[in-house]
Amino acid sequence: YHNTTYPGPEMKNINGQMQPLEDFEKPVRDILELDWGNSNRTTEQKVDDFMNMVVGLNDKLGFEHQHRTYAVLVLLLFFIRVVVYMRVHPRIAVLYATIIEMSADFFHFCILFITLFCVLAFLAMWTFGDKVADFGNFWTACYTQFRMLVGEFQMPTGENSGFDITFG
């Protein structure tokens, strides 16, 4: 690990000054520079320090993920607000009226689609999960099924593919 500062993303602090993203560099550097060869400390103390540093970094990453999720939700709300405000324009009002008219039917379609999607993902997990890693658990089966829907799915074929339902 080199102590070189790489050019990368920067963020502004409260004073408006540009600062590198050191919130993540310092914990990683501390973890990598932990003195495992120090004979004055027990292995238990070193492992405890290491785990505390890893938990601290994980907390920072979790906060960053949560912050980004909230930012996406705010942007979606802004988008909805723009769509609602566009109804004042006569030609765009037709689009807005169409969205309002179809919203109830679309909501019911989503309920039906999600129900069927989850049932089929569970069935795929239960049937193929022990033989095909892409169906190993429910969430992975959902992701694999989504990939199948968008056409990004390349499963092995043949007698060792794991899709022999008759003889399992």
Summary of the structure (lengths in Angstrom):
residues: 168
radius of gyration: 25.6
end to end distance: 49.2
largest distance: 77.8
contacts: 330
relative contact order: 0.04
helix: 67%
strand: 4%
